[in-house]
Amino acid sequence: MSLKSDWSMWNPINFSDEPGPSDTRGKRESGVPVEETLSSCALRQDVLKDPVSTSCALRQDVLKDPVSTSCALCQDVLKDPVSTSCGHWFCRQCITSYWEQRPPSGDPSCPQCGGRSRPRAGLQTASQTSSVRAERGLQEVLDEHRLSLRRRCERVTEGTDQSETLLNSIFTELYITRGQSEEVNTQHEVRQLETASKKEPLHDTPIKCQDIFKASPDQQTPIRAVLTNGVAGVGKSFSVQKFTLDWAEGLGNQDVSLVIPLSFRELNLIKGEQYSLLRLLHVFHPTLQKVTAEQLAGCKVLLIFDGLDESRLSLDFRKKKVVSDVSQKSSVNVLLTNLIRGKLLPSALLWITSRPAAANQIPPECVDRVTEVRGFTDAQKEEYFRRRSSDEGLSSRIISHIKSSRSLHIMCLIPVFCWITAAVLDHMLTTDQRGELPQTLTDMYSHFLLVQTRRKKQKYEEGHETSPQQLTEADRELLLKLGRLAFEHLEKGHIMFYQKDLQRCGLGVTEALVHSGVCTEIFKRESVIFQKTVYCFVHLSVQEFLAAVYLFHCYTSRNKKVLKDFLKKDWPYKNSKIRDQEYPSLDVFLKGAMEKSLRSRNGHLDLFVRFLHGLSLESNQRLLGGLLGRTDNRPETIQRAISNLKEMNSGDPDKSINIFHCLTEMRDLSVHQEITEFLKSGNRSEERLSEIHCSALAYMLQMSEEVLDELDLSQYNTSEEGKRRLIPAVRNCRKATLADCGLSETECEVVASALKSDPSHLRDLDLSHNPLQDSGVERLSPALKSPACRLEALSLSDCSLSEISCSALASALKSNLHLRDLDLSGNALRTQEWSV
C-alpha cells in the first residue's frame, strides 16, 4: 500500500521482525523499543514526543521510506523528525544542537548541503529553542509525577496488617446513583448498608472507575465535577487510588495531563493558613514544584479531594469572595469553594468523595454527576474469603456462617468488616477454642478485640497463649484509654484524631499504634512543613464498640460524673437531692442510653447503643474478662431491660427499628420468632400486634427479598402507634394504603424516602383522610418529582389541602410523567389554587 493512502496511515505495515543496522544504537527516551520505532515511528504518533510535527512530516512527499530514513547528524532513526526548507530531515534535538554550536550568521545553514535554510512550518527556528526546552522540561516533571503516584498507589495495607497487597486484587466497583445530590441521608450508616443490600443490580447502571468523567449518550454537556458517596470503610479511597494508579500506568484517562490527589486529612493540617493554589500543589506534591502558573493553566488537570466528611474546613458557598488566579493567596476553604464553583482554574476536572451525611455541603448545581461506592457484592464477599485462605473447607465454613446471620452478612458489604470477620473466624476455626461462633455484632467485635490483643502479645511481648481473663487484664488500662478516646470523640462526631487528642486521654503514640491492634496511623507526611500525624480507628464501628466498652466500664466502676454528663436529662435521679445519692440499676441505665439515642437526629448513636445492650450479657462480660468490671446481670435484671425495650416509644418509625436490633444483641429472639409465625398464619387481622412487633415486622418486610403486593394498615390489629411503626415497610411494597392513620411530618418523610429511593417499588399510594397540613406536603412534594418516583395512582381525598399545599403539589406533579390516577375529592379546592 502507498504511504499516502488512508489505510496505511492508521494500520502501519509490519515490515519485518528483523533488527535493522541502527537498532543497536539505543532506545527512545519514551522506552519504546527501537524495533518498534523503525517500523512505525513515522506513523504512530503515540510513541513520538511531538505529534504535531509528526503530522506535518507525514504530509511531505520527500518522506518516501520511513523505515530507511535516518538523521544525517546522528545516523540513527529519526527522533521527533522535522525538515529544513531544502528538504533534508533531521532529529529536532540534533539540528537544534548543531545550530546552537555554530556562530550566529543570519539564517542557520543545513548540515546536509550547507545551504541557508529555514525550517518548515516554523518548528525549528533557534528563537523557539527555549520554548522547546520548556516543553520538554514540563514533560519530564509530569513523567516524574506519574512515577511518584504509581509507587504511592500500587500497594495498600488492609486494616492494621503490616503486609502490603496489590490494590488491583481487592478493588471494588463503582455504581452510578440517581437523586442523591438533592437529598441528605442522615440515617446511621448501618441502616444505609441495610438499604444498599436491598438494591437490585438491574436498577443500577454500573460504571468503571476509569469512566466516571465520560458523559453518557443522553448527556449533552461535558462532566466537570463528580461527587462520590459511600459509607465509612466501603472503598471510596481505594477507588480514588485505583483511578490514580490506572492513570499513572497509562491505562486510563490519558487525555488528562495531570492528576493531583489531595485528602481533606492533609488539608486539615493547614487550616487557617494562607496559600495560593499553585503553592498548595507544590507543598503536597513536591514533584510539581517546577510547574509554573502558565504551565498549570495549559494542562488538562484533574484535582481529587478525598474524604469531605473528614474536613474541618468551613466550606461556605454563600460567601462571594472570588479567587481566579492560581498564584493568588487565600484561605484554603476559599480556594476550595472557588475551585468547586468554577471560578478558579475553571478548566480543571474535580472529583470529591464523601460519606453521605456530609455530601450536602456541595451545592447540587456545582456537581455534574453523583456516584456511589457500594462495596462488595455477594459474589465478591465469597471471593474475598476464598482468596484469604488456601483451605477451601475453612473458607466455605466462614461463608456459610456469614450467610446464616443477616446482620453479619449485611455488614460484609464493607471490605474492612470482611477483614474483621476473617480475622475472628480464622482464629476461632483454626484453634482449639470451643464455643459457638459469633452470632451478633457485639459477639463479633468482642472476639475481634481479643484476637488483636492476642496477636499483639505474641508479636511484641513474645508471650504465650493466655486465657481471655489474663489477656484483657494485662491490656485493660490501654484499651480503656482507647475507649475514652473513642467515646469522647463519638459524642463530638469526630473520627479523626491528632496527637494532642491521644495525649489528653493519657495515650502515647507508640502504645496506641503498636500495642493496641485496633488504632492505626493513616497519614504521616515526611516533610519539614508538616510535623503532625493523623490517627483513626480502622473503622467507625470499631470506634463505636470501644466507646460502648468505655461507657459500660464507667457504669460498673460507678463513675457517676461520666454517666451524668452523657445521660444529662435522662439521668433518673436529677430531681431529688436525696435520691441523687442513689445509683441506677443496669436496666435503668440502658433505658436512659436508649432514650438518648432515639432523640439523636442522625442516629449517630444507634450502633453504639446496640453494642451497649450486647455488653450487658453475662456471656460477653465473661469473654472480655476484667475489662468491663462486675455488674448486676441477673436474669430478672436482663428481663427488665428487655421489657423496657419492648415498651419504648420513639416517635419515629425508622428509629424504632433500632429497638428491635437491640433485642437481637441481647439475644432475645422472641419477637422475631413471633413475627415469623404471624407471617405464616392465615388470620393476620385477628392476632393482636404490640408496637415492638410492628417495628420488627416493618424491618422484616423491608429486608424481604420479595416485594410486598400491598401494605394496608387497616388489616393489622394494633394500636395507632403500632400502625405508624409499620409505615417503613412502604419501601418494599407496590401498593400502600395508609388512610386515616394520622400521618405526621416524620411519617411523611418515611413515605417520601420510599418514593425517591432507587429502586422505588411504590406504584399506588392512598393517603386519604390524613390532615397532611403544609409541612407534610412539603415533605412529599420533592419526592413526587424525583426521577426515581414511578407512582401511577395517588389518593389525597379529605386531606385538608390548603392553598400552599396545592401550589407545592401542582409544581411537583407537573414533572411526574407516570401518574395516571389522582384523587382530590373532599378538599375545598378553588380553580386558582389548583392548575396542573
C-alpha positions in Angstrom: 0.0 0.0 0.0 1.2 3.5 -0.7 2.2 5.5 2.3 -0.2 8.2 1.1 -3.2 6.0 1.5 -5.6 6.4 4.4 -5.4 2.7 5.3 -1.7 2.7 5.9 -2.0 5.8 7.9 -4.0 4.1 10.7 -2.7 0.5 10.2 1.1 0.5 9.9 2.6 -2.3 7.9 4.7 -4.8 9.9 7.7 -4.6 7.6 10.0 -7.0 9.4 10.8 -8.5 12.8 14.5 -8.4 11.9 16.5 -5.7 13.6 18.0 -3.1 11.3 21.5 -1.7 11.2 20.8 1.2 13.6 18.7 -0.9 16.1 21.6 -1.4 18.4 22.2 2.3 19.0 19.7 2.5 21.8 16.1 3.1 22.6 13.8 6.1 22.5 13.5 8.1 25.7 9.9 7.0 26.0 11.0 3.4 26.5 9.6 2.1 23.2 11.9 -0.5 21.7 13.9 0.7 18.6 12.5 -2.3 16.6 9.0 -0.9 17.1 10.2 2.7 16.3 11.8 1.6 13.0 8.6 0.0 11.7 6.2 2.7 12.8 7.9 5.9 14.1 6.5 8.0 11.2 3.0 6.5 11.6 2.4 6.1 15.3 2.1 9.4 16.9 1.8 7.9 20.4 5.4 6.9 20.5 6.7 10.4 19.4 7.1 13.4 21.6 5.7 15.9 19.1 2.6 14.6 17.3 2.0 17.9 15.6 5.4 17.8 13.8 4.9 14.2 13.0 1.7 15.0 11.2 3.4 17.7 9.2 6.1 15.2 8.3 3.6 12.7 7.0 2.4 15.3 4.5 5.8 15.8 3.0 6.4 14.0 -0.3 10.1 13.6 0.3 9.5 11.0 3.1 9.1 8.0 0.8 10.5 5.4 3.0 10.2 6.0 6.8 12.0 2.7 7.6 15.3 3.7 5.9 15.1 7.4 6.7 17.7 8.4 9.3 19.1 11.6 10.7 22.1 12.9 8.8 23.8 14.1 12.0 23.4 11.1 14.3 22.9 8.5 11.6 20.2 7.0 13.8 16.5 6.5 13.2 14.7 9.9 13.2 13.6 11.1 16.6 10.9 13.8 16.5 11.5 14.2 12.7 11.5 17.7 11.2 12.8 19.0 7.9 14.6 22.2 6.6 13.3 24.2 3.7 15.7 22.4 1.4 14.1 19.1 2.1 16.6 17.4 4.4 15.4 15.5 7.5 16.9 15.6 11.0 16.0 14.9 14.6 14.9 18.1 16.1 17.3 17.8 19.1 20.2 17.1 16.7 19.6 20.1 14.4 18.9 22.4 17.3 22.2 21.4 19.0 24.0 21.9 15.6 22.7 25.4 15.2 23.5 26.3 18.8 27.2 25.3 18.4 27.7 27.5 15.2 28.4 31.2 15.4 25.3 33.3 14.6 25.4 34.3 10.9 22.0 35.1 9.7 19.8 32.2 8.8 21.0 28.8 10.0 22.6 26.5 7.4 21.7 23.0 6.6 24.4 20.5 7.7 23.5 18.3 4.7 24.0 20.7 1.9 25.4 23.8 3.6 22.7 25.9 2.2 21.0 28.7 4.2 17.8 27.0 5.2 14.6 28.0 7.0 12.8 25.2 8.9 9.4 24.1 7.6 6.2 25.0 9.4 8.2 27.3 11.7 9.1 24.5 14.0 12.9 24.7 14.0 13.9 28.3 14.5 16.6 29.0 17.0 14.3 31.6 18.6 12.0 28.8 19.6 14.6 26.6 21.2 13.8 27.9 24.7 10.2 27.1 24.2 11.0 23.6 23.1 13.2 23.1 26.1 10.4 24.4 28.4 8.0 21.8 26.9 10.5 19.0 27.4 11.2 20.2 31.0 7.4 20.1 31.8 7.1 16.7 30.3 10.0 15.4 32.5 8.2 16.9 35.5 5.0 15.2 34.6 6.7 11.9 34.0 8.3 12.1 37.4 4.9 12.9 38.9 3.4 9.8 37.3 6.2 7.6 38.6 5.7 9.1 42.1 1.9 8.4 42.1 2.4 4.9 40.7 4.8 4.0 43.6 2.4 5.5 46.1 -0.8 3.8 44.8 0.1 0.4 43.6 0.2 -1.3 47.0 -2.0 -0.9 50.1 -2.3 -2.3 53.6 -5.5 -3.8 54.9 -6.8 -3.0 58.4 -3.9 -3.0 60.8 -1.9 -5.6 58.8 1.6 -4.5 58.1 1.9 -6.7 54.9 1.1 -4.9 51.7 -1.1 -6.2 48.9 -1.7 -5.2 45.4 -4.6 -2.7 45.1 -5.9 -4.4 41.9 -6.5 -7.6 43.8 -9.0 -6.1 46.3 -10.7 -3.2 44.4 -14.5 -3.0 44.3 -16.7 -1.5 41.7 -18.5 1.8 41.4 -22.2 2.2 40.6 -24.0 5.3 39.4 -26.7 6.5 41.7 -29.6 8.9 40.9 -31.1 11.6 43.0 -28.6 11.7 45.9 -27.3 15.1 45.0 -30.6 16.6 46.2 -31.1 14.8 49.5 -29.1 14.1 52.6 -29.1 10.6 54.1 -28.8 11.2 57.9 -29.5 7.6 58.9 -26.9 5.7 60.7 -24.6 4.0 58.2 -25.5 0.5 59.3 -29.1 1.4 58.3 -27.8 2.7 55.0 -26.0 -0.6 54.4 -29.3 -2.4 55.0 -30.9 -0.3 52.3 -28.0 -0.8 50.0 -28.1 -4.6 50.4 -31.7 -4.5 49.0 -30.9 -2.5 45.9 -31.2 -4.6 42.8 -28.4 -4.6 40.2 -31.0 -4.5 37.4 -31.9 -1.0 38.5 -28.4 0.3 38.7 -26.1 1.4 35.9 -22.6 0.1 36.6 -19.7 2.3 35.8 -16.0 1.6 35.8 -13.7 3.7 37.9 -11.9 5.0 34.8 -15.1 6.2 33.2 -16.6 8.5 35.8 -15.8 11.6 33.7 -17.2 10.1 30.5 -20.6 11.6 29.6 -23.5 9.2 28.9 -25.1 9.2 25.5 -28.0 11.3 26.7 -25.8 13.9 28.4 -25.2 17.0 26.3 -22.7 18.8 28.4 -19.2 17.5 29.5 -18.7 16.3 33.1 -16.5 18.7 35.1 -17.3 17.8 38.7 -18.1 14.3 40.2 -19.3 13.6 43.7 -18.9 10.1 45.0 -20.8 8.9 48.1 -20.2 5.9 50.3 -20.4 4.8 53.9 -17.2 4.6 56.0 -14.9 1.9 55.0 -16.7 0.9 51.8 -13.8 1.7 49.5 -14.0 5.3 48.4 -10.3 6.0 49.0 -9.4 2.7 47.3 -11.5 3.9 44.3 -9.5 7.1 44.2 -6.3 5.1 44.5 -7.3 2.8 41.7 -8.2 5.7 39.4 -4.9 7.4 40.1 -2.9 4.2 39.6 -4.6 3.5 36.3 -3.7 7.0 35.1 -0.1 6.7 36.3 0.3 3.4 34.5 -1.2 4.8 31.3 -4.3 2.6 31.4 -7.0 5.2 31.6 -7.9 8.9 31.2 -4.8 9.7 29.2 -6.4 12.8 27.8 -5.7 14.2 31.3 -2.3 15.7 31.6 -2.1 15.9 35.4 -3.9 14.0 38.2 -3.4 15.6 41.6 -4.9 13.7 44.6 -5.4 15.6 47.8 -7.1 14.4 51.0 -9.0 16.5 53.5 -7.0 14.8 56.2 -4.0 16.6 54.7 -5.8 19.9 54.1 -6.9 20.0 57.8 -3.3 20.4 58.8 -3.1 23.8 57.2 -6.5 25.1 58.3 -6.4 28.8 58.8 -3.2 29.4 56.8 -2.9 31.4 53.5 -2.0 29.6 50.4 -2.2 30.0 46.6 -3.5 27.1 44.7 -0.1 26.8 43.0 1.8 26.8 46.3 -0.7 24.3 47.7 0.1 21.8 44.9 3.8 22.4 45.3 3.6 21.7 49.1 1.6 18.4 48.9 3.2 17.2 45.7 6.9 18.2 45.7 7.4 16.6 42.3 5.3 19.5 40.8 7.5 22.3 42.3 8.9 23.3 38.9 5.4 23.7 37.4 4.5 27.3 36.7 1.2 29.1 36.8 1.2 29.3 32.9 2.0 25.6 32.6 -0.7 24.6 35.0 -3.3 26.7 33.1 -2.2 25.0 29.9 -2.6 21.4 31.2 -5.7 19.4 31.5 -5.8 18.9 35.3 -7.9 16.6 37.5 -8.0 17.5 41.2 -9.2 14.8 43.5 -10.4 15.8 47.0 -10.9 12.6 49.1 -12.9 12.5 52.4 -15.1 15.6 52.6 -16.7 14.1 55.7 -13.3 14.3 57.4 -12.9 18.0 56.6 -12.5 20.5 59.5 -12.6 23.4 57.0 -15.7 25.6 56.7 -16.9 25.4 53.1 -19.3 28.4 52.9 -20.6 28.8 49.4 -22.7 31.8 50.4 -19.6 34.0 50.6 -18.8 35.6 47.2 -15.1 36.2 47.6 -13.6 35.4 44.2 -10.2 33.9 43.6 -9.4 33.4 40.0 -5.6 33.4 39.8 -3.7 30.2 40.8 -1.0 32.5 42.2 -3.4 34.5 44.5 -3.2 33.7 48.2 -6.2 33.0 50.2 -7.5 30.7 53.0 -7.8 27.0 52.0 -11.6 26.9 52.3 -11.9 29.9 50.0 -9.6 28.3 47.5 -11.8 25.1 47.6 -15.1 26.9 47.2 -13.8 28.8 44.2 -12.4 25.6 42.6 -15.8 23.9 43.1 -17.8 26.9 41.8 -15.5 27.0 38.7 -14.1 30.4 39.4 -10.5 29.2 40.0 -8.9 27.0 37.3 -12.3 26.5 35.5 -10.8 24.1 33.0 -9.9 21.6 35.8 -11.8 18.5 36.4 -12.9 17.8 40.1 -13.6 14.6 41.9 -14.8 14.8 45.5 -15.5 11.8 47.8 -17.6 11.9 51.0 -19.8 9.9 53.4 -23.4 10.6 52.6 -24.2 12.8 55.6 -21.5 15.3 54.6 -22.2 15.4 50.9 -24.8 18.2 51.1 -22.0 20.7 51.7 -21.6 20.8 48.0 -24.4 22.7 46.2 -26.1 20.4 43.6 -25.6 23.0 40.8 -21.8 22.5 41.2 -22.0 18.8 40.6 -22.4 17.2 37.2 -22.5 13.5 38.3 -23.1 11.7 41.5 -21.8 8.1 42.0 -21.9 5.7 44.9 -19.4 3.1 46.1 -21.5 0.1 47.2 -18.7 -2.2 48.4 -18.7 -5.9 47.9 -21.4 -7.8 46.1 -22.4 -11.2 47.4 -20.1 -12.8 44.8 -17.2 -10.5 45.9 -17.7 -11.4 49.5 -17.2 -15.0 48.8 -14.2 -14.3 46.6 -12.7 -12.3 49.4 -12.9 -15.0 51.9 -11.7 -17.7 49.5 -8.7 -15.5 48.5 -7.6 -15.1 52.1 -7.4 -18.8 52.8 -5.8 -21.7 50.9 -8.0 -24.1 52.9 -11.2 -24.5 50.8 -13.1 -26.1 53.7 -12.2 -23.3 56.1 -13.3 -20.5 53.7 -16.6 -22.4 52.9 -17.4 -22.7 56.7 -16.8 -18.9 57.1 -19.0 -18.1 54.1 -21.7 -20.4 55.4 -21.6 -18.8 58.8 -21.8 -15.3 57.4 -24.9 -16.2 55.3 -26.6 -17.6 58.4 -26.6 -14.2 60.2 -28.4 -11.4 58.4 -26.6 -8.6 60.4 -23.2 -10.1 59.7 -24.0 -10.6 56.0 -25.1 -7.0 55.6 -22.0 -5.6 57.3 -19.8 -7.6 55.0 -20.7 -5.2 52.2 -17.8 -3.2 53.8 -14.4 -4.6 52.9 -13.0 -3.6 56.3 -15.7 -5.6 58.1 -14.8 -8.6 55.9 -11.3 -8.2 57.2 -12.5 -8.1 60.8 -14.8 -11.1 60.3 -12.0 -13.1 58.6 -9.6 -12.3 61.5 -12.0 -13.6 64.1 -13.3 -16.7 62.3 -9.9 -17.7 61.0 -8.7 -17.8 64.6 -11.7 -19.5 66.1 -11.8 -22.2 63.4 -8.1 -23.0 63.4 -7.6 -23.2 67.1 -8.9 -25.5 69.8 -11.2 -22.7 71.1 -14.6 -24.0 71.9 -18.0 -22.3 71.9 -20.4 -21.1 69.3 -19.3 -18.8 66.6 -20.3 -15.1 66.9 -24.0 -14.5 66.0 -24.3 -10.8 66.8 -22.3 -7.7 66.2 -21.3 -7.4 69.8 -20.1 -11.1 69.8 -18.0 -10.4 66.7 -16.4 -7.2 67.9 -15.7 -8.7 71.4 -13.8 -11.6 69.7 -12.1 -9.1 67.4 -10.7 -7.2 70.4 -9.4 -10.5 71.8 -7.8 -11.6 68.6 -6.0 -8.3 68.1 -4.7 -8.1 71.6 -3.5 -11.8 71.5 -1.6 -11.0 68.3 0.0 -8.0 69.9 1.0 -10.2 72.9 2.7 -12.8 70.7 4.3 -10.3 68.3 5.7 -7.7 70.7 6.0 -9.4 74.1 6.7 -13.0 72.9 4.0 -14.1 75.3 2.3 -17.5 75.3 -1.4 -18.0 74.7 -3.4 -16.9 77.8 -7.0 -17.0 78.8 -9.2 -14.1 78.0 -9.3 -13.0 81.6 -5.5 -12.8 81.9 -5.1 -11.2 78.5 -7.6 -8.4 78.9 -6.4 -7.6 82.4 -2.9 -7.1 81.0 -4.2 -4.7 78.4 -7.0 -3.3 80.4 -5.5 0.2 81.0 -4.6 0.7 77.4 -8.0 -0.5 76.0 -9.9 1.8 78.4 -7.8 4.8 77.3 -8.6 3.9 73.7 -12.2 3.6 74.8 -12.2 7.0 76.3 -10.8 8.5 73.1 -13.4 6.7 71.1 -16.3 7.8 73.4 -15.4 11.4 73.8 -15.0 11.9 70.0 -18.0 9.9 69.1 -20.1 12.4 71.2 -18.5 15.2 69.1 -18.9 13.4 65.8 -15.1 13.2 65.2 -13.5 10.2 63.5 -10.0 11.7 63.1 -7.6 12.4 66.0 -4.4 14.2 66.4 -1.5 13.6 68.8 -2.9 16.1 71.3 -6.2 14.1 71.4 -4.3 11.0 72.3 -2.3 12.7 75.0 -5.5 14.1 76.5 -6.6 10.6 77.1 -3.2 9.5 78.5 -2.2 7.7 75.4 1.3 7.5 73.9 1.6 7.3 70.2 3.7 4.1 70.3 1.3 2.2 72.6 -1.7 3.3 70.6 -0.3 2.2 67.3 1.9 -0.8 68.1 0.2 -2.3 71.1 -3.5 -1.9 70.5 -4.1 -3.6 67.2 -7.2 -1.5 66.6 -5.9 2.1 66.2 -3.8 2.7 63.1 -1.8 5.6 61.7 -3.4 6.7 58.4 -1.3 9.7 57.4 2.2 10.8 58.0 3.8 13.4 55.9 7.6 13.2 55.5 8.0 16.9 55.1 9.5 19.6 57.4 6.4 21.6 56.7 4.1 19.1 58.5 5.1 17.6 61.7 1.5 16.4 62.6 0.2 12.9 62.3 -3.5 12.0 61.9 -5.0 8.8 63.5 -8.3 7.0 63.4 -9.7 3.6 64.2 -9.7 1.0 61.4 -13.4 1.6 61.0 -16.1 3.7 62.6 -17.8 0.6 64.0 -14.6 -0.2 66.0 -14.7 3.3 67.5 -18.4 2.8 68.4 -17.7 -0.6 70.0 -14.8 0.7 72.1 -16.9 3.7 73.1 -19.5 1.4 74.4 -16.9 -0.7 76.3 -15.7 2.5 78.0 -19.1 3.8 79.0 -20.1 0.3 80.3 -16.9 0.2 82.3 -17.8 3.7 83.7 -21.1 2.3 84.8 -19.7 -0.8 86.5 -17.0 1.4 88.2 -19.7 3.8 89.4 -18.1 6.8 87.5 -21.2 9.0 88.1 -19.7 12.1 86.5 -19.2 10.5 83.1 -22.7 8.9 83.2 -24.4 12.1 84.2 -22.6 14.1 81.5 -23.6 11.5 78.9 -27.3 11.0 80.0 -28.0 14.6 81.0 -31.8 14.8 81.3 -32.1 11.1 81.1 -30.2 10.7 84.4 -33.0 9.2 86.6 -32.3 11.0 89.9 -31.9 14.6 88.8 -35.0 15.9 90.6 -34.2 14.8 94.2 -31.2 15.7 96.3 -31.8 12.6 98.5 -32.1 10.2 95.6 -29.2 11.8 93.8 -27.0 9.6 96.0 -28.6 6.5 94.5 -27.2 4.7 91.5 -29.2 3.4 88.6 -29.7 -0.3 88.1 -28.5 -1.8 84.8 -31.9 -1.8 83.2 -32.5 1.9 84.2 -29.0 2.8 82.8 -29.7 1.0 79.5 -33.1 2.7 79.2 -31.6 6.1 79.6 -28.9 5.4 77.0 -31.6 4.1 74.6 -33.8 7.1 75.0 -30.9 9.5 74.3 -30.1 7.6 71.1 -33.7 7.7 69.9 -33.6 11.5 70.2 -30.5 11.8 68.0 -31.3 13.5 64.7 -29.0 11.5 62.5 -28.9 8.2 64.5 -25.1 8.5 65.2 -25.5 6.6 68.5 -27.6 3.7 67.0 -24.8 1.1 66.7 -23.2 2.4 69.9 -26.3 1.7 71.9 -26.7 -1.7 70.3 -23.2 -2.6 71.5 -24.1 -1.3 74.9 -27.0 -3.7 75.2 -25.0 -6.6 73.9 -22.3 -5.9 76.5 -24.9 -6.3 79.3 -25.0 -10.1 78.7 -23.0 -12.3 81.0 -21.5 -14.2 78.1 -19.8 -11.1 76.6 -18.7 -9.9 80.0 -17.1 -13.2 80.7 -15.5 -13.2 77.2 -13.9 -9.7 77.9 -12.9 -10.7 81.3 -11.9 -7.9 83.7 -12.2 -5.2 81.0 -15.9 -4.3 81.8 -16.0 -4.9 85.6 -18.7 -6.7 87.5 -22.3 -5.8 87.2 -25.8 -7.0 88.1 -26.8 -9.1 85.2 -29.2 -11.5 87.0 -31.9 -12.9 84.8 -34.6 -10.7 86.3 -32.4 -7.6 85.6 -31.9 -8.6 82.0 -35.6 -9.3 81.6 -36.5 -5.9 82.9 -34.1 -4.4 80.3 -35.8 -6.4 77.6 -39.2 -5.4 78.7 -38.2 -1.7 78.7 -37.1 -2.1 75.1 -40.4 -3.7 74.1 -42.4 -0.9 75.7 -40.3 2.0 74.5 -41.8 4.6 72.1 -39.5 6.6 69.8 -42.0 8.7 67.8 -40.0 7.8 64.7 -40.9 4.6 62.8 -37.4 4.2 61.5 -35.7 4.8 64.8 -38.0 2.2 66.4 -36.4 -0.5 64.3 -33.1 0.0 66.2 -35.0 -1.1 69.4 -35.6 -4.4 67.6 -31.9 -4.6 66.8 -31.0 -4.1 70.5 -33.2 -7.0 71.4 -31.2 -9.1 68.9 -28.0 -8.1 70.5 -29.4 -9.2 73.9 -30.2 -12.5 72.2 -33.9 -12.1 72.8 -35.4 -13.7 69.7 -38.9 -14.0 70.9 -40.2 -11.0 68.9 -38.5 -12.3 65.7 -40.0 -15.8 66.2 -43.5 -14.5 66.9 -43.4 -12.3 63.8 -42.2 -15.3 61.7 -45.2 -17.3 63.0 -47.5 -14.3 62.4 -46.4 -14.1 58.7 -47.1 -17.8 58.3 -50.6 -17.6 59.8 -53.7 -17.1 57.9 -55.5 -14.9 60.4 -53.4 -11.8 60.4 -56.3 -9.4 61.1 -57.3 -11.3 64.3 -53.9 -11.6 66.1 -53.0 -8.6 68.2 -49.6 -7.0 67.5 -47.7 -5.0 70.0 -45.8 -1.9 69.0 -42.4 -3.7 69.1 -44.0 -6.5 67.0 -44.8 -3.8 64.4 -41.2 -2.5 64.4 -39.9 -6.0 63.9 -42.5 -6.7 61.1 -41.6 -3.4 59.3 -38.0 -4.4 59.4 -38.6 -7.9 58.1 -40.9 -6.7 55.4 -38.3 -4.1 54.3 -35.5 -6.7 54.2 -37.5 -9.4 52.4 -36.3 -10.5 49.0 -39.9 -10.4 47.8 -41.7 -7.1 47.1 -45.0 -6.9 49.1 -48.0 -6.5 46.8 -50.0 -4.4 49.3 -49.4 -2.8 52.7 -52.9 -2.0 54.1 -52.6 -0.7 57.7 -56.3 -1.3 58.3 -55.7 -5.0 58.1 -53.5 -5.1 61.2 -54.9 -5.4 64.7 -52.7 -3.0 66.6 -52.7 0.5 68.1 -52.4 3.8 66.2 -48.7 3.9 67.3 -48.3 0.3 66.0 -49.7 1.3 62.6 -47.3 4.2 62.4 -44.4 1.8 63.1 -45.4 -0.3 60.2 -45.0 2.6 57.7 -41.3 2.0 56.9 -42.5 -1.2 55.1 -43.7 1.1 52.2 -40.2 1.0 50.9 -40.7 -2.6 49.8 -44.3 -2.7 48.5 -46.2 -1.9 45.3 -49.4 -0.5 46.9 -49.7 1.3 50.2 -53.0 2.1 51.9 -52.2 4.5 54.7 -55.6 6.0 55.1 -56.7 7.6 58.3 -53.6 6.9 60.4 -52.7 10.4 61.5 -49.6 10.9 59.4 -47.2 13.4 61.0 -44.2 15.1 59.3 -42.0 12.2 60.4 -44.2 9.6 58.7 -44.5 11.7 55.6 -40.7 11.8 55.4 -40.6 8.0 55.5 -43.2 7.8 52.6 -41.1 10.4 50.7 -38.0 8.3 51.1 -39.9 5.3 49.6 -40.9 7.4 46.6 -37.4 8.7 45.8 -35.4 5.5 46.7 -33.7 3.7 43.9 -35.4 1.4 43.0 -38.8 2.7 44.1 -41.4 -0.1 44.0 -44.4 2.0 45.0 -47.0 2.4 42.3 -50.2 3.1 44.2 -50.4 5.3 47.3 -53.5 6.1 49.3 -53.1 8.9 51.9 -56.8 9.8 52.2 -58.3 11.1 55.5 -54.9 12.3 56.8 -54.7 16.0 57.7 -51.4 16.4 56.0 -51.0 20.1 56.6 -48.5 22.2 54.7 -45.5 20.7 56.5 -46.4 17.1 55.4 -47.0 18.1 51.8 -43.6 19.9 51.8 -42.0 16.6 52.7 -43.8 14.7 49.9 -43.6 17.2 47.0 -39.8 16.9 46.2 -40.2 13.1 46.3 -43.1 13.2 43.8 -40.9 15.0 41.2 -37.9 12.8 41.9 -36.6 10.9 38.8 -36.8 7.7 40.8 -40.6 8.1 41.5 -42.8 5.7 39.5 -46.1 6.4 41.2 -49.1 5.8 39.0 -52.0 6.4 41.4 -52.3 8.9 44.3 -55.2 9.5 46.6 -55.3 12.7 48.6 -59.0 12.8 49.3 -60.1 14.5 52.5 -56.6 15.7 53.3 -57.5 19.3 54.1 -55.2 20.7 51.4 -54.5 24.4 51.7 -53.6 26.9 49.1 -49.9 26.4 49.9 -50.2 22.7 49.7 -52.0 22.9 46.4 -49.2 25.1 45.0 -46.5 22.7 46.1 -48.3 19.6 44.8 -49.1 21.3 41.4 -45.4 22.1 41.0 -44.3 18.6 41.8 -46.9 16.8 39.6 -46.0 18.9 36.6 -42.8 16.9 36.3 -44.3 13.5 37.1 -44.6 11.5 33.9 -46.0 8.3 35.4 -49.1 9.5 37.4 -52.3 8.3 35.8 -54.9 8.5 38.6 -55.2 11.4 41.0 -58.0 11.6 43.7 -58.5 15.1 45.2 -62.1 14.6 46.4 -63.2 16.0 49.7 -60.8 19.0 49.5 -62.4 22.5 49.2 -60.3 23.4 46.2 -60.7 26.5 44.1 -59.7 26.8 40.5 -57.0 29.4 41.2 -55.5 27.1 43.8 -55.0 24.1 41.5 -53.8 24.3 38.0 -51.5 21.5 36.8 
